[in-house]
Amino acid sequence: MAHPSGHSETGVHAGDHRHHAEQAAEHHGAGHDHGGHDHGGGRDKHKGHGAHGEVFRRKFWVSLALSIPVVIFSHMVADLLGYSMPEFPGVMWIAPVLGTVIFFYGGMPFLTGAWSELQSRQPGMMLLIGMAISVAFIASWITTLELGGFNLDFWWELALLIVIMLLGHWLEMRALGSASGALEALAALLPDTADKITDDGVTEVPISELTTGDLVLVRAGARVPADGTVTDGVAEVDESMITGESKPVPRAVGDTVVAGTVATDSALRVQVSAVGEDTALAGIQRMVADAQESSSRAQALADRAAAFLFYFATLAGIITFAVWTLIGNLDEAVVRTVTVLVIACPHALGLAIPLVIAISTERAAKAGVLVKDRLSLERMRTVDVVLFDKTGTLTQGKHAVTGLAASAAITEEDLLALAAAVEADSEHPVARAIVAAAAAKVPASAGSSATDFRSLPGRGVTATIDGTDVSVGGPAMLSDLGVTAPPEVAATTQPWVGRGASVLHVVRGGEVVGALALEDKVRDESRQAIDALHQRGIKVAMITGDARQVADAVAADLGIDEVFADVLPENKDAKVAELQARGHKVAMVGDGVNDAPALARAEVGVAIGAGTDVAIESAGVVLAADDPRAVLSIIDLSRASYRKMWQNLVWATGYNIIAVPLAAGVLAFAGVAISPAVAAVLMSVSTIVVALNAQLLRRIDLDPDRLAHH
């Protein structure tokens, strides 16, 4: 049907499933390279976190058990606590033998990590730990074998140092594994089997056997096994795992459904449109994996800080050894040097940035915000202009009845029912909008049935209802029929025309009985999003290919600061560049289909994916839902995560800069000295502080509805 409304069929843009998983940047940073960690692609890497966490957990408990007798049979500990050492043959060998086992068993991850760093000429935390425990091990054996007359019995310090380091690494692996759990959670959303509908009935098959075009039955309460289109049935579908929206959404014939979502109250028949790696869920998994693997400026900052601390610690160790040796106290020189090397390990620093980014990425994913590029998340805090595409972003991207004007001869309810009856057999978006409006506002008993439906290309449609011809169309149809709208109808429709709405008149028996306004309806959430952005001091602009009068009407309704109208898709990026030339930092929010150049040019490209188009290359961030308020989630998360990064960096570096001179013994003359064991405890406390501070990010509220009303 060719409606004279002037509206083209926009609708929600279907996802093109251009799932190109980007090559993940190799993730540096201490805590991610613990002696032979997998540097492969996203999912394998994150499974590695769990595996290495288990290794550190096992080594920690075994080493802890072995360290207890080492500590008990230490003369230094006995003297400190005031108990007498038990005497029996071979007692002097308990600490050396068990200490050696701990060194090679518990210390092996640090030794292999140190060797890897030496080979790659990238000295860092593992090399510092490896040096510290190796020096303590050699010095202790020299003392045990009574070579050179040194009193460097470090067995108990060595044992506790390794135990505490293992604990720190285990906690780190657990934290990173937990932060990466979004991937496993997403994978778990897919059912193992699907009910495939064939000529022989319903057969249960593994989802790996589904192919595009298959028909599947999704029972009430079951998960959708693959992306597809509903061919039969109506159900409320829980899409929270994809969009972050907790309220179920209705899905009926012709609507798309996404793998992993749940048909809550009724069964659906779905024709499969995408399976396996082509599904929206698989795209989300790839994006979460890529986001957690991608490097960023903040991570580079942490790497530079770690490198600085390595050279700082090495120089401090050399100076410490030289000064104490020159003083004539070789024992103290070794003790102080070992302590410096222990306390300078940038473990907390290595954890500071990766953990913040991993947790923020996970939090974003759970809120329906899919971060493809970490730099985009970091840049979002600097944005001072958000540029929204109008159609499909601020508006619903489909026609909706926004006004009714009834003559004295009919009520508004009857007018809508009459128009819907005529349009019932049409598949045009305008007709669907009228039928949908009637279904929502008119009781089913008030509806009429039409016969003899005819489409009049370029004019409208006509049908017979209760023996009377009824037509629905625009100005051209009124001209053909030689009729005019009564004054009360014309007075109401004039403002509609002024704001660019499409106006359709309803003619019954040769008389105009009313009119309807159809527009691309503004989302209720758009107004809340713009108000909240203004409250955060951020300017809002809108860009559209629509005529100036349409754009200005929407902008005035929403309170938008600047409007770019009549802009062709290929020219949208020029408008982004224009804003940037004025000194603005721009976040571009679009549907990702024809906005790609603008999304790429902006400091942050945000694509509204509507749950299916989840792998848009040009955007750094994809909103799984079609709620523009989710932009607030990105901004608040960006600001919060940046604060946490700097808090952790300041703590980790400041702690080392203060602690290293103390470990070197600069205050030894005042009786202030830090032993290697105490240094290990303090360093682990520093690591725990950083980890707990990063965990506070989990408390941030990213619910768009609450943020918009905050």
C-alpha positions as CSV (number, residue, x, y, z in Angstrom):
1,M,0.0,0.0,0.0
2,A,1.3,3.4,-0.9
3,H,0.3,5.9,1.8
4,P,0.5,9.6,1.0
5,S,1.9,10.3,4.5
6,G,5.3,11.2,3.3
7,H,6.9,8.8,5.7
8,S,9.2,6.1,4.5
9,E,9.2,2.7,6.2
10,T,11.9,3.1,8.8
11,G,11.3,0.6,11.6
12,V,13.9,-0.7,13.8
13,H,17.1,-1.4,11.9
14,A,17.8,-5.1,11.7
15,G,21.1,-6.2,12.9
16,D,23.6,-7.1,10.1
17,H,25.6,-9.4,12.4
18,R,28.9,-8.1,11.2
19,H,30.7,-9.8,14.0
20,H,34.3,-9.1,13.5
21,A,36.1,-9.9,16.7
22,E,39.0,-7.5,16.8
23,Q,42.5,-8.8,17.5
24,A,42.9,-8.3,21.2
25,A,45.9,-6.3,22.2
26,E,48.3,-8.2,24.3
27,H,47.5,-7.5,27.8
28,H,50.5,-6.3,29.8
29,G,50.6,-5.6,33.5
30,A,51.6,-7.6,36.5
31,G,49.1,-10.1,37.5
32,H,48.4,-11.1,33.9
33,D,51.7,-12.6,33.1
34,H,52.3,-14.9,35.9
35,G,54.8,-17.2,34.5
36,G,53.4,-18.8,31.4
37,H,49.9,-17.5,31.3
38,D,48.0,-18.0,28.2
39,H,48.1,-14.9,25.9
40,G,45.6,-16.3,23.5
41,G,42.2,-15.0,22.5
42,G,39.5,-13.7,24.8
43,R,37.6,-16.8,26.1
44,D,40.6,-19.0,26.5
45,K,42.5,-16.3,28.3
46,H,39.7,-15.8,30.8
47,K,39.4,-19.5,31.4
48,G,43.1,-19.3,32.2
49,H,42.4,-16.9,35.1
50,G,40.3,-19.6,36.8
51,A,42.9,-22.3,36.1
52,H,45.8,-20.2,37.4
53,G,43.8,-19.2,40.4
54,E,43.4,-22.9,41.2
55,V,47.1,-23.4,40.9
56,F,47.9,-20.6,43.3
57,R,45.2,-21.7,45.7
58,R,46.6,-25.3,45.9
59,K,50.2,-24.0,46.2
60,F,49.2,-21.6,48.9
61,W,47.6,-24.2,51.2
62,V,50.4,-26.7,50.8
63,S,53.1,-24.1,51.4
64,L,51.2,-22.7,54.4
65,A,51.1,-26.2,56.0
66,L,54.8,-26.7,55.3
67,S,55.7,-23.2,56.7
68,I,54.2,-23.9,60.1
69,P,57.0,-26.2,61.3
70,V,59.6,-24.0,59.6
71,V,58.4,-21.1,61.7
72,I,58.0,-23.2,64.9
73,F,61.6,-24.5,64.6
74,S,63.1,-21.1,63.9
75,H,65.5,-19.9,66.7
76,M,64.7,-16.3,65.9
77,V,60.9,-16.9,66.3
78,A,61.5,-18.9,69.5
79,D,63.6,-16.1,71.0
80,L,61.0,-13.6,69.9
81,L,58.1,-15.4,71.5
82,G,60.0,-16.7,74.4
83,Y,59.7,-20.5,74.1
84,S,62.3,-23.2,74.1
85,M,63.1,-25.1,70.9
86,P,62.5,-28.9,71.3
87,E,65.7,-30.9,71.0
88,F,65.9,-34.2,69.1
89,P,68.2,-35.6,66.4
90,G,67.9,-33.8,63.0
91,V,65.8,-30.9,64.4
92,M,68.2,-28.4,62.7
93,W,67.3,-29.8,59.3
94,I,63.6,-29.3,59.5
95,A,63.6,-25.6,58.5
96,P,66.2,-26.0,55.6
97,V,64.5,-29.1,54.1
98,L,60.9,-27.8,54.3
99,G,62.1,-24.3,53.3
100,T,63.7,-25.8,50.2
101,V,60.5,-27.7,49.3
102,I,58.5,-24.4,49.8
103,F,61.1,-22.5,47.6
104,F,60.9,-24.9,44.7
105,Y,57.2,-25.8,45.0
106,G,55.5,-22.6,46.1
107,G,58.1,-20.3,44.6
108,M,58.2,-21.9,41.2
109,P,55.6,-19.6,39.6
110,F,57.7,-16.6,40.6
111,L,60.9,-18.2,39.5
112,T,59.5,-19.1,36.0
113,G,57.9,-15.7,35.8
114,A,61.2,-14.0,36.6
115,W,63.0,-16.1,33.9
116,S,60.3,-15.1,31.4
117,E,60.7,-11.4,32.2
118,L,64.5,-11.7,31.8
119,Q,64.1,-13.5,28.4
120,S,61.7,-10.9,27.1
121,R,63.8,-8.1,28.6
122,Q,60.7,-6.7,30.3
123,P,61.7,-6.6,34.0
124,G,58.8,-6.3,36.4
125,M,57.2,-7.7,39.5
126,M,57.9,-11.4,39.0
127,L,61.7,-10.7,38.6
128,L,61.7,-8.7,41.8
129,I,59.9,-11.5,43.7
130,G,62.2,-14.1,42.1
131,M,65.3,-12.1,43.1
132,A,64.1,-11.7,46.7
133,I,63.3,-15.3,47.4
134,S,66.5,-16.5,45.6
135,V,68.7,-14.2,47.6
136,A,67.0,-15.4,50.8
137,F,67.3,-19.1,49.8
138,I,71.0,-18.9,49.0
139,A,71.8,-16.8,52.1
140,S,69.9,-19.3,54.3
141,W,71.8,-22.3,52.9
142,I,75.1,-20.5,53.3
143,T,74.2,-20.0,57.0
144,T,72.9,-23.6,57.5
145,L,76.1,-25.1,56.0
146,E,78.1,-22.7,58.2
147,L,80.0,-21.2,55.2
148,G,81.7,-17.9,55.7
149,G,80.4,-17.3,59.2
150,F,77.3,-15.4,58.1
151,N,74.2,-15.3,60.3
152,L,71.6,-15.1,57.5
153,D,69.0,-17.6,58.6
154,F,66.0,-16.5,56.5
155,W,64.2,-19.8,56.3
156,W,61.1,-18.6,58.2
157,E,61.1,-15.3,56.4
158,L,61.4,-17.1,53.0
159,A,58.6,-19.5,53.9
160,L,56.2,-16.7,55.0
161,L,57.2,-14.5,52.0
162,I,56.3,-17.2,49.5
163,V,53.1,-18.1,51.4
164,I,52.0,-14.4,51.5
165,M,52.9,-13.9,47.8
166,L,50.9,-17.0,46.8
167,L,47.9,-15.7,48.8
168,G,48.1,-12.3,47.1
169,H,48.3,-13.9,43.6
170,W,45.4,-16.3,44.5
171,L,43.3,-13.4,45.6
172,E,44.2,-11.5,42.4
173,M,43.3,-14.5,40.2
174,R,40.0,-14.9,42.0
175,A,39.2,-11.3,41.5
176,L,40.1,-11.3,37.9
177,G,38.3,-14.6,37.3
178,S,35.2,-13.1,39.0
179,A,35.4,-10.0,36.9
180,S,35.6,-12.1,33.8
181,G,32.6,-14.2,34.9
182,A,30.4,-12.3,32.6
183,L,31.6,-14.4,29.7
184,E,30.8,-17.7,31.4
185,A,27.5,-16.3,32.5
186,L,26.6,-15.4,28.9
187,A,27.7,-18.8,27.6
188,A,25.5,-20.4,30.2
189,L,22.4,-18.6,28.9
190,L,22.1,-20.9,25.9
191,P,20.2,-24.2,26.3
192,D,21.9,-27.4,25.4
193,T,19.1,-28.6,23.2
194,A,16.2,-27.2,21.1
195,D,12.8,-28.5,20.2
196,K,12.9,-28.6,16.4
197,I,9.6,-28.7,14.5
198,T,9.7,-31.1,11.5
199,D,7.0,-32.8,9.4
200,D,7.2,-35.7,11.8
201,G,6.5,-33.5,14.8
202,V,8.7,-32.0,17.5
203,T,12.2,-33.5,17.9
204,E,14.8,-32.6,20.6
205,V,18.1,-31.8,19.0
206,P,21.4,-30.3,20.2
207,I,21.5,-26.6,19.4
208,S,24.7,-27.3,17.4
209,E,22.5,-29.1,14.8
210,L,20.2,-26.1,14.2
211,T,20.6,-24.3,10.9
212,T,19.2,-21.1,9.5
213,G,15.6,-21.5,8.4
214,D,14.8,-24.2,10.9
215,L,11.5,-23.9,12.9
216,V,11.8,-24.4,16.7
217,L,9.3,-24.6,19.5
218,V,10.1,-22.4,22.6
219,R,8.0,-23.6,25.4
220,A,6.8,-21.4,28.3
221,G,9.7,-20.8,30.7
222,A,12.3,-22.1,28.2
223,R,15.2,-20.2,26.7
224,V,15.3,-19.3,23.0
225,P,18.0,-21.5,21.4
226,A,19.0,-19.2,18.5
227,D,18.2,-15.8,17.0
228,G,15.0,-15.8,14.9
229,T,11.6,-14.5,14.0
230,V,8.4,-15.4,15.7
231,T,6.1,-17.3,13.3
232,D,3.3,-18.2,15.7
233,G,2.3,-17.3,19.3
234,V,2.5,-14.3,21.6
235,A,4.6,-14.2,24.7
236,E,6.2,-11.9,27.3
237,V,10.0,-12.4,26.7
238,D,12.6,-11.7,29.5
239,E,15.5,-10.1,27.7
240,S,17.2,-8.8,30.8
241,M,20.3,-10.9,30.2
242,I,20.8,-9.1,26.8
243,T,19.4,-5.6,27.3
244,G,19.7,-5.1,31.1
245,E,16.0,-4.3,31.1
246,S,14.2,-6.2,33.8
247,K,10.6,-5.8,32.5
248,P,9.6,-8.6,30.0
249,V,8.7,-7.3,26.6
250,P,5.8,-8.6,24.4
251,R,6.9,-10.6,21.3
252,A,4.4,-11.6,18.6
253,V,4.4,-12.9,15.0
254,G,7.0,-11.0,12.9
255,D,9.0,-9.9,15.9
256,T,12.6,-10.9,16.4
257,V,13.9,-12.8,19.4
258,V,17.4,-13.3,20.6
259,A,19.2,-16.5,21.7
260,G,19.4,-16.8,25.5
261,T,16.2,-14.9,26.2
262,V,13.2,-16.5,28.0
263,A,9.6,-16.9,26.9
264,T,8.1,-16.4,30.3
265,D,4.4,-17.1,30.0
266,S,3.5,-18.8,26.7
267,A,5.0,-20.9,23.9
268,L,6.4,-19.5,20.6
269,R,7.3,-20.9,17.3
270,V,10.5,-19.3,16.0
271,Q,12.1,-19.5,12.6
272,V,15.9,-19.5,13.1
273,S,17.8,-16.6,11.4
274,A,21.2,-17.0,13.1
275,V,23.0,-19.8,14.9
276,G,26.3,-20.3,16.7
277,E,28.9,-17.5,16.2
278,D,26.4,-15.4,14.3
279,T,24.0,-14.9,17.2
280,A,23.7,-11.7,19.1
281,L,24.8,-13.5,22.3
282,A,28.0,-14.8,20.6
283,G,28.6,-11.2,19.5
284,I,28.2,-9.9,23.0
285,Q,30.6,-12.6,24.3
286,R,33.2,-11.5,21.8
287,M,32.8,-7.9,22.7
288,V,33.1,-8.5,26.4
289,A,36.2,-10.6,25.8
290,D,37.8,-8.0,23.5
291,A,37.0,-5.2,25.9
292,Q,38.7,-7.1,28.8
293,E,41.7,-7.8,26.6
294,S,42.1,-4.4,25.0
295,S,44.9,-2.2,26.2
296,S,44.3,1.4,27.2
297,R,46.1,4.5,28.1
298,A,45.5,3.9,31.8
299,Q,47.0,0.4,31.5
300,A,50.0,2.0,29.7
301,L,50.3,4.4,32.6
302,A,50.4,1.5,35.1
303,D,53.0,-0.3,33.0
304,R,55.2,2.9,33.0
305,A,54.7,3.2,36.8
306,A,55.7,-0.4,37.3
307,A,58.8,0.0,35.1
308,F,59.7,3.1,37.1
309,L,59.4,1.2,40.4
310,F,61.6,-1.6,39.1
311,Y,64.4,0.7,38.3
312,F,63.8,2.6,41.5
313,A,63.9,-0.6,43.5
314,T,67.0,-2.0,41.7
315,L,68.9,1.3,42.3
316,A,67.7,1.4,45.9
317,G,68.9,-2.2,46.4
318,I,72.3,-1.5,44.9
319,I,72.7,1.6,47.1
320,T,71.5,-0.2,50.2
321,F,73.9,-3.1,49.7
322,A,76.8,-0.7,49.0
323,V,76.2,1.6,51.9
324,W,75.7,-1.2,54.5
325,T,78.8,-3.0,53.1
326,L,80.9,0.2,53.4
327,I,79.7,0.6,56.9
328,G,81.2,-2.8,57.5
329,N,78.0,-4.8,58.2
330,L,77.7,-7.4,55.5
331,D,74.9,-9.3,57.3
332,E,72.8,-6.2,57.5
333,A,73.6,-5.3,53.9
334,V,72.1,-8.6,52.7
335,V,69.1,-8.3,55.1
336,R,68.4,-4.7,54.0
337,T,68.8,-5.5,50.3
338,V,66.5,-8.5,50.5
339,T,63.9,-6.4,52.4
340,V,64.1,-3.6,49.8
341,L,63.6,-6.1,47.0
342,V,60.6,-7.6,48.8
343,I,58.8,-4.4,49.7
344,A,59.3,-2.8,46.3
345,C,57.4,-5.5,44.4
346,P,54.8,-3.6,42.4
347,H,52.1,-6.2,43.0
348,A,49.5,-3.7,44.0
349,L,50.4,-1.5,41.1
350,G,50.0,-4.5,38.7
351,L,46.5,-5.1,40.1
352,A,45.4,-1.5,40.3
353,I,44.4,-0.9,36.7
354,P,43.5,-4.3,35.3
355,L,41.1,-5.1,38.1
356,V,39.3,-1.7,37.8
357,I,38.9,-2.1,34.1
358,A,37.8,-5.7,34.4
359,I,35.1,-4.9,37.0
360,S,33.9,-1.8,35.2
361,T,33.5,-3.8,31.9
362,E,31.6,-6.5,33.7
363,R,29.4,-4.0,35.5
364,A,28.7,-2.3,32.2
365,A,27.8,-5.6,30.5
366,K,25.3,-6.5,33.2
367,A,23.7,-3.0,32.7
368,G,23.3,-3.7,29.0
369,V,26.2,-1.5,28.1
370,L,28.8,-3.4,26.0
371,V,32.2,-1.8,26.0
372,K,34.1,-2.8,22.8
373,D,37.0,-0.4,23.4
374,R,38.3,0.5,26.9
375,L,39.5,3.9,25.6
376,S,36.0,4.8,24.8
377,L,35.0,4.1,28.4
378,E,37.9,6.2,29.6
379,R,37.1,9.1,27.2
380,M,33.5,9.3,28.2
381,R,34.3,11.2,31.4
382,T,35.7,14.1,29.3
383,V,32.7,14.4,26.9
384,D,30.9,17.7,27.0
385,V,28.5,17.2,24.1
386,V,26.3,14.2,23.4
387,L,25.1,14.2,19.8
388,F,22.0,12.0,19.3
389,D,20.8,10.7,16.0
390,K,17.0,11.3,15.9
391,T,15.4,8.5,14.1
392,G,15.5,5.2,16.1
393,T,17.5,6.8,18.9
394,L,15.6,9.7,20.4
395,T,12.5,8.4,18.6
396,Q,11.1,4.9,18.2
397,G,12.0,4.7,14.6
398,K,8.5,3.7,13.6
399,H,5.2,5.4,13.0
400,A,2.8,6.0,15.9
401,V,-0.6,7.7,16.2
402,T,0.1,10.9,18.1
403,G,-3.2,12.8,17.7
404,L,-6.9,12.4,16.9
405,A,-9.3,15.1,15.6
406,A,-12.9,14.0,15.4
407,S,-15.8,15.9,13.8
408,A,-19.1,16.5,15.6
409,A,-20.5,13.4,13.9
410,I,-18.2,10.9,15.7
411,T,-16.3,10.2,18.9
412,E,-12.5,9.9,18.9
413,E,-12.8,6.2,19.9
414,D,-15.1,5.4,17.0
415,L,-12.9,7.4,14.6
416,L,-9.9,5.3,15.6
417,A,-11.9,2.1,15.3
418,L,-13.2,3.1,11.9
419,A,-9.7,3.9,10.6
420,A,-8.3,0.7,12.0
421,A,-11.0,-1.4,10.4
422,V,-10.1,0.0,7.0
423,E,-6.3,-0.5,7.5
424,A,-6.6,-4.0,9.0
425,D,-5.6,-5.8,5.8
426,S,-2.7,-3.5,5.0
427,E,0.9,-4.4,5.9
428,H,2.2,-0.8,5.5
429,P,3.9,0.7,8.7
430,V,1.3,3.5,8.8
431,A,-1.5,0.9,8.8
432,R,0.2,-1.1,11.5
433,A,0.5,2.0,13.6
434,I,-3.2,2.8,13.3
435,V,-4.2,-0.8,14.1
436,A,-1.9,-0.9,17.1
437,A,-3.3,2.4,18.4
438,A,-6.8,1.1,18.1
439,A,-5.9,-2.2,19.8
440,A,-4.6,-0.2,22.8
441,K,-7.4,2.2,23.1
442,V,-10.6,0.7,21.6
443,P,-12.4,-2.3,23.2
444,A,-12.5,-5.3,21.0
445,S,-16.3,-5.2,21.0
446,A,-16.3,-1.8,19.5
447,G,-14.4,-2.8,16.4
448,S,-15.9,-3.2,12.9
449,S,-15.0,-5.6,10.1
450,A,-14.3,-4.2,6.6
451,T,-14.8,-5.8,3.2
452,D,-13.8,-4.9,-0.4
453,F,-10.4,-3.5,0.7
454,R,-8.6,-1.5,-2.0
455,S,-5.3,0.3,-2.1
456,L,-5.1,3.6,-3.9
457,P,-1.3,4.2,-4.6
458,G,-0.2,7.6,-3.6
459,R,-3.5,8.4,-2.1
460,G,-4.7,6.0,0.6
461,V,-6.9,3.0,1.1
462,T,-10.7,2.4,1.0
463,A,-13.0,-0.4,2.2
464,T,-16.7,-1.0,2.8
465,I,-17.9,-1.1,6.4
466,D,-21.6,-1.8,7.2
467,G,-22.5,-1.0,3.6
468,T,-20.8,2.4,3.6
469,D,-17.5,3.3,1.8
470,V,-14.8,4.5,4.2
471,S,-11.5,5.9,3.0
472,V,-8.3,6.8,4.8
473,G,-5.7,9.0,3.1
474,G,-4.0,12.4,2.7
475,P,-4.6,15.6,0.8
476,A,-4.5,13.9,-2.6
477,M,-7.4,11.6,-1.6
478,L,-9.5,14.5,-0.4
479,S,-8.9,16.3,-3.7
480,D,-9.9,13.2,-5.7
481,L,-13.1,12.8,-3.6
482,G,-13.8,16.6,-3.8
483,V,-14.3,16.9,0.0
484,T,-12.9,19.2,2.6
485,A,-12.4,18.8,6.4
486,P,-14.9,20.6,8.7
487,P,-13.6,23.7,10.5
488,E,-13.1,21.9,13.9
489,V,-11.0,19.2,12.3
490,A,-9.0,21.7,10.2
491,A,-8.2,23.8,13.2
492,T,-6.8,20.8,15.1
493,T,-4.7,19.5,12.2
494,Q,-3.0,22.8,11.3
495,P,-0.5,22.6,14.2
496,W,0.2,19.0,13.2
497,V,1.2,20.0,9.7
498,G,3.3,22.8,11.2
499,R,5.5,20.4,13.2
500,G,5.9,18.0,10.3
501,A,3.5,15.3,11.3
502,S,1.7,13.2,8.6
503,V,-2.0,13.8,8.6
504,L,-4.5,11.2,7.4
505,H,-8.2,12.0,7.0
506,V,-11.0,9.6,7.5
507,V,-13.9,9.9,4.9
508,R,-17.2,8.1,5.5
509,G,-20.0,8.3,3.0
510,G,-18.5,11.3,1.3
511,E,-17.9,13.3,4.5
512,V,-14.7,13.9,6.4
513,V,-15.4,12.7,9.9
514,G,-11.9,13.2,11.4
515,A,-8.2,13.0,11.0
516,L,-5.2,11.3,12.6
517,A,-1.6,12.5,13.2
518,L,1.2,10.0,12.6
519,E,4.8,10.7,13.7
520,D,8.0,9.0,14.6
521,K,7.1,9.1,18.3
522,V,9.7,10.4,20.7
523,R,10.7,7.8,23.3
524,D,9.6,8.6,26.8
525,E,13.1,7.9,28.0
526,S,14.7,10.5,25.7
527,R,13.3,13.4,27.7
528,Q,14.6,11.9,30.9
529,A,18.0,11.3,29.3
530,I,18.4,14.8,28.1
531,D,17.3,16.4,31.4
532,A,19.8,14.2,33.3
533,L,22.6,15.1,30.9
534,H,21.9,18.8,31.4
535,Q,22.1,18.2,35.2
536,R,25.6,16.8,34.6
537,G,26.6,19.9,32.8
538,I,26.6,18.2,29.4
539,K,25.3,19.9,26.2
540,V,22.9,17.9,24.0
541,A,22.7,18.1,20.2
542,M,20.6,16.3,17.7
543,I,21.3,15.3,14.1
544,T,18.8,14.1,11.5
545,G,18.0,13.9,7.8
546,D,14.5,15.1,8.5
547,A,13.3,18.5,7.5
548,R,14.0,21.5,9.7
549,Q,10.4,21.9,10.9
550,V,10.3,18.3,12.1
551,A,13.7,18.5,13.7
552,D,12.9,21.8,15.5
553,A,9.6,20.4,16.8
554,V,11.4,17.4,18.4
555,A,14.2,19.6,19.7
556,A,11.7,22.0,21.3
557,D,9.8,19.1,22.9
558,L,12.9,17.6,24.4
559,G,14.9,20.8,25.3
560,I,17.8,20.0,22.9
561,D,20.5,22.7,22.7
562,E,21.5,22.5,19.1
563,V,20.0,20.9,16.0
564,F,21.5,19.7,12.7
565,A,18.7,19.1,10.2
566,D,18.5,18.0,6.6
567,V,21.8,16.1,7.0
568,L,22.6,13.3,4.7
569,P,24.1,10.1,6.3
570,E,27.4,10.7,4.5
571,N,27.6,14.2,6.0
572,K,27.0,13.4,9.6
573,D,30.7,12.9,10.4
574,A,31.3,16.5,9.1
575,K,28.9,17.8,11.8
576,V,30.8,15.8,14.4
577,A,34.0,17.4,13.1
578,E,32.4,20.9,13.3
579,L,31.6,20.4,17.0
580,Q,35.1,19.2,17.6
581,A,36.5,22.2,15.8
582,R,34.7,24.4,18.4
583,G,36.7,22.6,21.1
584,H,34.0,20.1,22.2
585,K,34.6,16.5,23.2
586,V,31.8,14.6,21.4
587,A,29.9,11.4,22.1
588,M,27.9,10.4,19.1
589,V,24.8,8.2,19.7
590,G,23.3,6.5,16.7
591,D,21.8,3.3,15.4
592,G,25.0,2.1,13.9
593,V,23.6,1.4,10.5
594,N,24.1,4.7,8.6
595,D,26.0,6.5,11.3
596,A,29.2,4.6,11.1
597,P,31.5,7.5,9.9
598,A,30.1,9.8,12.6
599,L,30.5,7.1,15.3
600,A,34.1,6.6,14.2
601,R,35.0,10.3,14.2
602,A,33.5,11.1,17.6
603,E,35.7,10.8,20.7
604,V,33.2,8.1,21.8
605,G,30.9,6.3,19.4
606,V,27.8,4.8,21.1
607,A,25.6,2.5,19.0
608,I,22.1,1.8,20.0
609,G,21.8,-1.9,19.2
610,A,18.2,-2.7,20.2
611,G,19.4,-6.2,21.4
612,T,20.5,-7.6,18.1
613,D,23.0,-5.4,16.3
614,V,25.7,-6.0,18.8
615,A,28.9,-6.0,16.7
616,I,29.0,-2.6,15.2
617,E,32.6,-2.0,14.2
618,S,32.6,1.8,14.3
619,A,31.3,2.2,17.8
620,G,33.4,1.9,21.0
621,V,30.3,1.2,23.1
622,V,27.1,-0.6,22.1
623,L,23.8,-0.3,24.0
624,A,22.1,-3.6,23.9
625,A,18.8,-2.0,24.7
626,D,17.3,0.9,22.8
627,D,17.2,3.2,25.9
628,P,19.0,6.5,25.4
629,R,19.3,6.9,29.2
630,A,22.0,4.2,29.1
631,V,24.4,7.0,28.0
632,L,24.2,8.1,31.6
633,S,25.4,4.7,32.8
634,I,28.5,5.1,30.6
635,I,29.3,8.6,31.8
636,D,28.9,7.7,35.5
637,L,30.8,4.4,35.1
638,S,33.6,6.2,33.2
639,R,34.0,8.9,35.9
640,A,33.8,6.3,38.8
641,S,36.3,3.9,37.2
642,Y,38.8,6.8,36.4
643,R,38.7,7.9,40.0
644,K,39.4,4.3,41.2
645,M,42.3,4.0,38.7
646,W,44.0,7.1,40.1
647,Q,43.3,6.2,43.7
648,N,44.9,2.8,43.2
649,L,47.9,4.2,41.3
650,V,48.5,6.9,43.9
651,W,48.3,4.3,46.7
652,A,50.4,1.7,45.0
653,T,53.2,4.0,43.9
654,G,53.2,6.2,47.0
655,Y,53.3,3.2,49.3
656,N,56.4,1.9,47.5
657,I,58.2,5.3,47.4
658,I,57.7,5.7,51.2
659,A,58.3,2.0,52.2
660,V,61.5,1.3,50.2
661,P,63.7,3.9,52.1
662,L,62.4,2.4,55.4
663,A,63.3,-1.1,54.1
664,A,66.8,0.2,53.2
665,G,67.3,1.2,56.8
666,V,67.5,4.9,56.6
667,L,65.9,5.1,60.0
668,A,67.9,2.1,61.4
669,F,69.8,4.6,63.7
670,A,66.4,5.4,65.3
671,G,65.6,1.7,65.8
672,V,63.1,1.6,62.9
673,A,63.8,-1.5,60.8
674,I,61.5,-3.6,58.5
675,S,62.3,-7.3,58.2
676,P,61.6,-9.2,54.9
677,A,58.6,-11.0,56.5
678,V,57.1,-7.7,57.7
679,A,57.7,-6.3,54.3
680,A,55.8,-9.2,52.7
681,V,52.9,-8.6,55.0
682,L,52.8,-4.9,54.3
683,M,53.1,-5.5,50.5
684,S,50.2,-7.9,50.7
685,V,48.2,-5.4,52.7
686,S,48.8,-2.9,49.9
687,T,47.5,-5.4,47.4
688,I,44.4,-6.1,49.4
689,V,43.7,-2.4,49.8
690,V,43.9,-1.9,46.0
691,A,41.7,-4.9,45.4
692,L,39.0,-3.8,47.9
693,N,39.1,-0.3,46.5
694,A,38.4,-1.7,43.0
695,Q,35.6,-3.9,44.3
696,L,33.8,-0.7,45.5
697,L,32.9,-0.2,41.8
698,R,30.4,-2.9,42.2
699,R,28.4,-0.6,44.4
700,I,27.8,2.0,41.7
701,D,24.2,2.1,40.5
702,L,24.0,1.8,36.7
703,D,20.2,1.5,36.3
704,P,19.3,4.0,33.6
705,D,15.9,4.7,35.2
706,R,17.4,5.5,38.6
707,L,20.2,7.6,37.1
708,A,17.8,9.6,35.1
709,H,15.8,10.5,38.2
710,H,18.9,11.0,40.5
